[in-house]
Amino acid sequence: MYSLDSSPVAAAPEPERVHLHMPVDVRSASLAVLAVVASVYALHWASAVFIPLLLGTMFSYVLSPAVDQLQRWHIPRALGAAAVLFAVLGGLGSMVYSLSDGATALAESLPDASVSGTTCGPARSACSASSVNR
């Protein structure tokens, strides 16, 4: 290094670094546990907000490739997003409609199964009685 008058200046020696080896004490560990418990409680308390927010974020990441493909086909992004949402909701709706008859039949057969105490369905010839006899 040089000073302003172009004469060499000796570099100052770098100070020696000090390493502190601190063991984990009870207070820091208990504070960490309390922080984790408080965070879990806060997330549970605010789950009505966080769960839909995180689900929406996940769905946006999942559906963005389809919207990007529609945008590459020169469909406006907002219209493509609406089309993808309608397609997903239509698919879910048709799936629920097609499964509704089976779910209704299952719901109607549940009281019969709980009264008879058998462990299998309508074909009772091969059924064995449950271990709990009422």
Secondary structure as UniProt FT lines:
FT   TURN            4..5
FT   HELIX           26..45
FT   HELIX           47..72
FT   TURN            73..74
FT   HELIX           77..116
FT   HELIX           124..126
//
